[in-house]
Amino acid sequence: MDILEAIRSRRSIKSFADRPVPREEIERLLETVVQAPNHRMTQPWRFHVLGPEARRAYGRALGARKAKRVEDPDAARAVEEKVASTHAALPAMIAVSTTLDENPEIREEDYAAAMMGVENLMLAALELGLGTLLKTGAVMDDPRARAAVGVPEGQRIVAVLHLGEPAEVPDAKARTPAAELTSWVP
């Protein structure tokens, strides 16, 4: 598959087959991240490949956040357990963190570099017949989520990827053509 076709055909996969993702495939994918451009060669990315217990713990942290919106305590516990079980059952899950430089400009450059690396991984996964789901959000600053991932002080989680063989691939969503979003500045 050429890169333009990979970009056009990549989808967010929410349902995965039961096949585990071998360590060698994950290592191969992580190597694509470190090829991303990074200003000043800071190489800010760090990878946390979560096993079933860590996935469950991360899911429990996410589930606890979702459960706060549920008034009934039994229903709230059920939400937390469902999210934890769903995460534990994922074929693979990778958290990507970055180092936190004291300089705000470098921190932003490092975040951008890490996200470019994440896109490399997502496109390479497609080439290997795997699907990904990119997750971001406030949960990544949650102390329980950070503990589940094993992110030390001085780093921040910037992305969590669900990874596996797609059980189904959704149709493409409509996108605004680039021409409608482009200004040509003389």
N, C-alpha and C positions, 0 to 999 in steps of 0.2 A: 504494500500500500504506500503510495507516495504521501508526502507530508500535507499537501493541499487536500487530498482526499481524507486523510486522518482528521484534519481540522474540521472539515465539513461533516464527517460522520460520527465524531465523538459525541456521546450522550451521557447524561447523568444517570447512572444505573442504581436503582433502588432495590432490585430483587436479584439475588445471586444464587447460583447453583451450589450444591453442597461440596463441590470439589475444593479441597484446600489449595492454597497457593504455595508452591514449594519455595523454600528459603532461597534457592538459587535464582528464581525468577524475581523475588523481591530485591535481592542484592543487585541483580542486573538493572532493575528499574531505578534503584537508588543511585546507581552510577550515572544515570541520565540527569539527575538533579545537579550533581556537582559539575556538570558541563555548562550550566547556565551562566550567562554573563553576571559578573559581580564587580562593581566598581571598587577599585583599590585592592582587588583580590582578597577581600576579607573572609570569603568562604564561610558565611555566617550560619549556614544550615546545620541542623542536628536532627537525627532521625531516631524515632522511638517506635519500634515494631512491637505491637501489643499482642501478647498471647491471650488465650481465652479468659484468664482471671483478670488481667489488666483491662481487657475490653469490657468485661462485666462491671468492673469498678468504675470505668469511665462512663458507661451507660447508666450506672446507678447515680452518678453525679448529675448527669444530664436529666435523668428521670426525676430526681429530687427537685430540680429546677422547674420541670414541667408540672410536677405534682403540687407545687405551691398554688397553682391556679385552680385546683380541685378542692372543693369545700369538704366533702365527705372523707374522713380519714382512711376508711377502708379502700375507697376508690383511689385515693391519692397513693396508698401503698401499692395498689395494683398497677397504677401508671408507672411508678418507679421500677417495679419488678419487671414489667413488660419491656420497658426500654433497656433495662440491664440485660435481660435474656436475649433481646434482639441483637444487642451489640456483641454479647458473648458468642452468638451463633454466626457472626460474620466470618467469611473465609479468611480475611486478613484486614488489619487496620493499622495504618501508619500515621503517627503524629509527626508533624514537621515543626520544629522550633527554630528560633534564631537567637543568636547572642544579642545582648543589649549593650550597644556601645554608649558611652557617655555623651557623645556628640549626636544631637538630634538629626542632623543631616545624614550621618552615616547610618543611624538606626533606620531611617526611611529608605535609604539605598539598599540596606540589607534586607528589609522587608520585601522590597520590589524584587530583589535577586532571588529570594526564597520562593516567591510566588511564580517567577519565571521557571524556576526549577520544578515546581509542582506541576506546571503545565507540561514541561518536558516529560515528567513521569506519566501523566495522564495520557499523553499521545503515544508514548512507548508502550504503555499497558494495552492500548487498543491494538497495536501491532502484534502483541503476544496473545491476542484473543481474550484479553481481560477487560473488565469494565471498572470504572471508578465513580465514586460519589464524593465530591468535595464538600466538606463541612467547615464552617467558620462560625464565629459568634462569641457572645459574652461567656459562654460556658468554659471557654479556654482559659479564662482568668480565674475560674472557680478553684479554690484551694483543693477540693476533692478531686477535680478533674486533673489538675496539675500533679497531684500525688499519684493518681492512677497511672499517668503517663511517665512519671519519674523525671519531670522537668525540674532542674535545679534552679536556685536563685540565679539571677543574671541572664535568664533566657525567658522567652515568651513563646507560647504555642501560636503559630500563625495559620495552621491548616491541619485538619484531620481528614484522612482519605480512607474510605471504605473501598476494598479491593477484592475482586474475585471474578469468576466466570459469570457473565450475565445470564440470568434465568430468562429475562426478556429485555428487549431493547425498545425504549419508547420512541415514538415518532419525533421528528424534529419540531421544535417550537418556532413560531414565526419570529423573525428578527428584522429590525429596521435596517434597510440597506445602508451601507457605509456612505453612499453618495448623499443620502439625506442628512448625514451627520458630519459632513466634511466642509470645511472652509478652505479655500485656496487663497492664501495670503500673499499678495505681491511683494 
